[in-house]
Amino acid sequence: MTDPTPQAAAAAPLSETEDRQWASFAHLGGILGFLPSLIIWLVFKDRGAFTNTEAKEALNFQITIAAAYIIGSILTVVVIGFLIMAAAGIVAVIFSIMGFLKAKDGIAYRYPFALRLIK
């Protein structure tokens, strides 16, 4: 007697409300760093088009901010490094909140500057 092998259930597509919700969380997670955006993109990229687009945008911006932190930490030998790191932190919080507010209303948000490494 052979048991049929269990098939992994395909993840259900996100509803429009869930799609907007996860897309907005991807932006808001940027306050904590790049990991929330990365996790949301990896988990939900195939389940919602809006989440896929917005999580990639948020992740690209967070990678840019991480690069600014690295440059700032290298330049801490000179006082300018501390200013770069402080400015990057403030910019990350402000733009992440702006992205969250737009995405929760279903409007795509594009950061004014970001290295678009993930297409």
SULJODA-V117201 format. One record per residue. N is the residue number from 1. D_FIRST is the distance of its C-alpha to the first C-alpha in Angstrom with 1 decimal. Layout:
n-><N:N>
d_first-><D_FIRST:D_FIRST>
This chain:
n-><1:2:3:4:5:6:7:8:9:10:11:12:13:14:15:16:17:18:19:20:21:22:23:24:25:26:27:28:29:30:31:32:33:34:35:36:37:38:39:40:41:42:43:44:45:46:47:48:49:50:51:52:53:54:55:56:57:58:59:60:61:62:63:64:65:66:67:68:69:70:71:72:73:74:75:76:77:78:79:80:81:82:83:84:85:86:87:88:89:90:91:92:93:94:95:96:97:98:99:100:101:102:103:104:105:106:107:108:109:110:111:112:113:114:115:116:117:118:119>
d_first-><0.0:3.8:6.6:9.7:12.4:15.1:18.3:21.5:23.7:26.9:30.0:31.9:35.4:38.2:40.5:44.1:45.1:42.5:43.3:47.0:46.2:44.2:46.8:49.6:47.8:47.6:51.4:52.1:49.9:52.5:54.7:52.5:52.0:49.7:46.4:45.8:46.4:44.2:41.3:41.7:41.9:38.8:36.7:38.1:39.5:36.8:36.7:40.4:43.1:46.0:44.3:43.6:47.3:48.8:46.7:47.6:51.3:51.2:49.5:52.1:54.9:53.5:53.4:57.0:58.0:56.2:58.3:61.4:60.6:60.3:63.6:65.2:64.1:65.5:68.7:69.1:71.6:73.8:74.0:72.5:69.0:69.0:70.2:67.5:64.8:66.3:66.6:63.0:61.8:63.9:62.9:59.2:59.5:61.7:59.7:56.3:57.6:59.1:55.8:54.0:56.5:56.2:52.4:52.0:54.1:51.9:54.6:53.7:55.7:56.9:58.5:62.1:61.3:58.1:56.8:54.2:51.9:48.6:48.6>
